[in-house]
Every structure is written in structure tokens, then in C-alpha cells.
Amino acid sequence: MFNQVLRALTTLSLLIPLGVFSQPTTDASYVQLGPRPFFLVSQMNDSPLKQKLQSCSNGPFKKSNFSIGHRGAALMFPEHTLESYEAAARMGAGVIECDVTFTKDKQLVCRHAQNDLHTSTNILLTPLASKCTQAFKPYNAETKTPASAECRTSDITLAEFKSLRGKMDGFNPKALTPQEYAAGTPTWRTDLYAGPTSGTLMSHQESIALFQRLGVKMTPELKEASVPMPFEGFSQQDYAQKMLDEYKAAGVNPQDVFAQSFHSADIFYWIKNEPQFAKQAVFLDAAETINDLPSLKTLKEYKAKGVTIVAPPIYALLSLQEGKLGPSAYAKDVKSAGLEIITWSLERSGVMAQDKGGWYYQTVTKGIHHEGAILEALDVLAKDVGIRGIFSDWPATTTFYANCMGLK
């Protein structure tokens, strides 16, 4: 018996250093991609690119800063939740996003918009629904008026916010009850990871601590307030400063932070007041169509004022050239102006063969024929446009590509 116990203990001592009984880590040596990237490769037409990607199927795979977790891993996990962030890190995202807004007590939290709690959390199914800016209104069949509601983070305190659960963003416009309204997840996503014990909401400070533990860089986006600013004495500049102050308080190196905003005033505030963080601040472009994009002259003005990185949507950087995907004239202008590029957002367009990429691929819709077009577009963006990184709702796809092509 003694010899059996001794052998068991010896075996255990050998296994523990290998991590068999330890918690999985999320460092560069522990990346799990799952089947999706390989499914996308299988959907591609035969080409040198497909052959190259197939040759990388066995890895090894490691974390990449080219791969940015857009709201975490929002294709299948409720966005801006603990579970979504952890999933993104496991998929090798080297940078993860917390969209930043504020609560009634002026605390910063991770949400895509200040006024999206009714579509991205369970608030309408809780007593906090009574505090919403606009109560739930059912679908009116007579007037064809969609069901609606509006619940803001500024309607509730941080403690109340933390009592909620994140859900997959969406709503049912024909809902007659709050329960029906909340059940509006697009069919190409899933509610599998949005149960009553998951969907853990996070404050901005909690996201910083989590990202430090996960060993990833951070890209907070200062979201536009839905309330008039200043909000009870809390000005836009206070808001912009508070976001960066929380990184400084946590001892985060400015080189590990890519602060974002769609508003030039925020970017220029950081350039003037937080030059170390401003070195890689990201000026997001909200252009709805190709005609809304800035000119070369404007891009050069950005550069002259201290902007270093711009972030237009994917469609702005692509064009069709003899039926094939290629870089757009705007993409060439950005490079000519001396600016770096981060773009958004991959894996956010549903079924590509069916929806042709939707809004995100509006300039190249006629060139989208199969799911593998995601990787074809990514290849053009990386090689021909020269993007620095890309936001993705499923970072495994971008991590796979980055590893295969030797991108860091």
C-alpha cells in the first residue's frame, strides 16, 4: 500500500508543474482558437492565400496585438462582460476594449453606449426598470410603431448597475411584453452564454484590473454622453480626464493603452493634457458612407495637430478592382498623410454569403460570395492597406491570421 501511495504522490508531483491541476492561464502560451477560423478557410476558393492559411492549421498560436477584442468576444458572449473579456483573451486578443460611460453617481463602467441597458442587459426584467428614462412601450400593431424603451447608465448608481446581467445585444421590435422585447438576439448569434449566472457587468476600474491579470493591452473608448454635459457639474473634460486617471491610479504604462474617441475635442484634450497617453490615442471615424470620409487635406491636418492613429470602418479601406478586393483611395490617403490605421469591426456582419457583409462591407458587397471572404478582406487590410490592428467580435479569427502571417 505504501508503495502505491508513493507512486501516486510522485505522479502528482510530476503533473502539477505541467499545469494539469492548475487554473488555465491566459498568457501568450495558452491560446485556444476553436473551429471557426478553420471553417472560414474551408469556405475560401482555392488560392495561394488559402493554401498558406491551411499550412498554418496546426499552429502553434500565441497572443497578438494585431487582434483586438471588440467589446470582448461579442459574436457569442454578451458584450463588455467578464465572460466576454476572458473569452477574447483565450482567443489570443492582445488588446481588449472597454467602451466607457458613466453612472448616476459619476462612476465609469463598460457599456457600448450610455443608453443601451434596455438592449444589452436584463434591466427591463428587474425592479430597476422603473428608473429608466423611458419605460417599455409595446409594439402598436395599428400604427406599426415598434416596441421601445430607453435605459441609461446615468439612470442608476454603480451598485445598481452591478446588480444587472449582460445579455446579447438586441431587441424584438414587435414585442408586447418586456420579456418578448429582451428576446431579440439575431439568429446568427447565440444566447448560450447569456444565462442568469453569467453576463457579469464590469466597472472601468474592474476591467483594468482584469486586463492586467490577463496580460493584455487596453483600448478604452470614451463614449458620447446621452445626457447634457456637464452632468451635475461633471464636464466633458472631467470625463475624458477621469478615464485616463483610472489607468494612472492602477499603474498602467501609457504604452499599454489605446484611448479612443469619435470626437476630436477628446483627442485634442488628451494631446494637450496627457501627451504620453495621446501618443497612441485613436481618432475613430464615424463616416456612414464613403462620401463622408475626410479628405487628404483633412487627414494631413489631423497629423499636424498631433493625431497618430485613425480608425475608420472596414468599408472605408476596401474597394473592388476587377472584381477582386483591394485597397481604397482613402486608405492610400491615410498612409500618404503619415497616419497609422486601426479598423473595425470584423465578425460583425452575420452570414457573409447571405448578407454580403452588410454596412461594414458596403463598398465591396459585389465581391462577397462566401464566408471565407472575411479572411480575404483581412488579408487585403493587413498586406495592401497596412493596418496596425483590427477590432473583431471573434478574436480567434484575427489571432489565427496574425500568427499565420507572422504579425505581432
Stockholm file with secondary structure:
# STOCKHOLM 1.0

chainA/1-408         MFNQVLRALTTLSLLIPLGVFSQPTTDASYVQLGPRPFFLVSQMNDSPLKQKLQSCSNGPFKKSNFSIGHRGAALMFPEHTLESYEAAARMGAGVIECDVTFTKDKQLVCRHAQNDLHTSTNILLTPLASKCTQAFKPYNAETKTPASAECRTSDITLAEFKSLRGKMDGFNPKALTPQEYAAGTPTWRTDLYAGPTSGTLMSHQESIALFQRLGVKMTPELKEASVPMPFEGFSQQDYAQKMLDEYKAAGVNPQDVFAQSFHSADIFYWIKNEPQFAKQAVFLDAAETINDLPSLKTLKEYKAKGVTIVAPPIYALLSLQEGKLGPSAYAKDVKSAGLEIITWSLERSGVMAQDKGGWYYQTVTKGIHHEGAILEALDVLAKDVGIRGIFSDWPATTTFYANCMGLK
#=GR chainA/1-408 SS CHHHHHHHHHHHHHHGGGTTTSCCCCSTTCCCCCSHHHHHHHTSCSSHHHHHHHTTTTCCCCCEEEEEETTTTTTTSCTTBHHHHHHHHHTTEEEEEEEEEECTTCCEEECSCTTCHHHHBSGGGSGGGGGSSEEEECCBTTTTBCCEEECCGGGSCHHHHHTSBBCCSCCCTTCSSHHHHHCCCCTTSCCTTCCTTCCBBCBHHHHHHHHHHHTCEEEEEECCCSSCSSBTTBCHHHHHHHHHHHHHHTTCCGGGBCCEESCHHHHHHHHHHCHHHHTTCEEECCCSSGGGSCCHHHHHHHHHTTCCEEECBGGGGEEEETTEEEECHHHHHHHHTTCEEEEEEETCSSCHHHHTTGGGGTTSGGGCCSTTHHHHHHHIIIIIICCSEEEESSHHHHHHHHHHTTCC
#=GC SS_cons         CHHHHHHHHHHHHHHGGGTTTSCCCCSTTCCCCCSHHHHHHHTSCSSHHHHHHHTTTTCCCCCEEEEEETTTTTTTSCTTBHHHHHHHHHTTEEEEEEEEEECTTCCEEECSCTTCHHHHBSGGGSGGGGGSSEEEECCBTTTTBCCEEECCGGGSCHHHHHTSBBCCSCCCTTCSSHHHHHCCCCTTSCCTTCCTTCCBBCBHHHHHHHHHHHTCEEEEEECCCSSCSSBTTBCHHHHHHHHHHHHHHTTCCGGGBCCEESCHHHHHHHHHHCHHHHTTCEEECCCSSGGGSCCHHHHHHHHHTTCCEEECBGGGGEEEETTEEEECHHHHHHHHTTCEEEEEEETCSSCHHHHTTGGGGTTSGGGCCSTTHHHHHHHIIIIIICCSEEEESSHHHHHHHHHHTTCC
//
